[in-house]
Amino acid sequence: MTEKFTHWDAAEYLKTEADMALYLDECAAEGDSRLIAAALGDIARARNMSQLAKDTGISRKGLYKALSGESSPTLDTVIRTARALGLKLRFEAS
């Protein structure tokens, strides 16, 4: 018997604003900039990457690259993306 696997995509499960905020919050808690970038990318794909590109002033291709999790985007990109997605960055004492 051969095992069959399907591709799992977090973007398919991010239906509500609360889902997106909790997902990003948990990824941010890990403290890994690449994971945060990938989470923002998942959220962006769950929404509309083309519209996000317009809202941020960053090309669609640039957003895919920055939010792939393969690299660490600049803080400016993270802030512009979060703001365009209607999300706030906040810090709290650990």
C-alpha distance (Angstrom), angle and dihedral (degrees) to the residues before:
residue distance angle dihedral
M1 . . .
T2 3.80 . .
E3 3.77 119.5 .
K4 3.75 115.0 -128.6
F5 3.77 121.9 -152.0
T6 3.76 128.8 -168.3
H7 3.78 128.1 -152.7
W8 3.79 112.2 -98.6
D9 3.80 116.2 -148.6
A10 3.79 120.1 -173.2
A11 3.81 90.2 -155.4
E12 3.81 89.5 69.5
Y13 3.81 90.6 61.5
L14 3.80 99.4 45.5
K15 3.79 98.9 94.2
T16 3.80 104.9 145.2
E17 3.78 137.2 40.2
A18 3.80 88.4 -113.2
D19 3.83 91.3 53.7
M20 3.78 90.4 51.7
A21 3.80 94.9 46.7
L22 3.80 93.5 47.9
Y23 3.80 92.2 46.8
L24 3.80 92.6 50.5
D25 3.80 91.6 44.1
E26 3.81 92.1 53.8
C27 3.80 92.0 47.0
A28 3.81 90.7 48.5
A29 3.81 90.0 51.2
E30 3.81 87.9 64.6
G31 3.81 88.9 63.6
D32 3.80 94.8 -137.7
S33 3.81 113.8 133.3
R34 3.79 92.2 -155.8
L35 3.79 91.9 53.8
I36 3.80 90.3 49.5
A37 3.81 90.1 49.9
A38 3.81 91.3 49.0
A39 3.82 90.7 49.0
L40 3.81 90.5 51.6
G41 3.80 87.3 49.6
D42 3.81 91.3 51.9
I43 3.80 90.3 49.9
A44 3.80 91.3 46.7
R45 3.81 90.9 52.1
A46 3.81 90.4 47.6
R47 3.78 87.9 55.8
N48 3.79 115.6 33.7
M49 3.80 120.7 -63.2
S50 3.82 93.2 -163.4
Q51 3.79 92.6 54.5
L52 3.80 90.4 44.9
A53 3.80 89.6 54.3
K54 3.81 89.6 54.6
D55 3.81 92.6 45.8
T56 3.81 94.8 49.0
G57 3.79 98.9 37.2
I58 3.81 88.7 -127.3
S59 3.79 119.1 122.8
R60 3.79 117.7 -105.7
K61 3.80 89.6 -119.2
G62 3.81 90.1 49.5
L63 3.80 91.2 51.5
Y64 3.79 92.8 49.5
K65 3.79 89.6 51.2
A66 3.81 95.7 44.4
L67 3.81 94.1 44.9
S68 3.79 98.3 41.8
G69 3.79 95.7 97.3
E70 3.80 89.0 -122.2
S71 3.79 93.0 102.1
S72 3.78 139.6 18.9
P73 3.80 111.1 -102.8
T74 3.77 120.9 -143.3
L75 3.78 118.0 -92.6
D76 3.81 87.6 -114.7
T77 3.81 90.5 58.8
V78 3.80 91.7 48.0
I79 3.80 92.6 49.3
R80 3.81 94.4 45.4
T81 3.81 91.1 47.4
A82 3.80 94.7 46.7
R83 3.80 91.6 47.4
A84 3.82 92.0 49.0
L85 3.82 89.6 49.9
G86 3.80 90.3 52.2
L87 3.80 93.2 -110.4
K88 3.82 129.7 131.8
L89 3.75 126.9 -143.1
R90 3.76 113.8 -139.1
F91 3.74 137.3 170.5
E92 3.78 129.5 -147.8
A93 3.76 134.1 -177.2
S94 3.78 113.9 -89.0
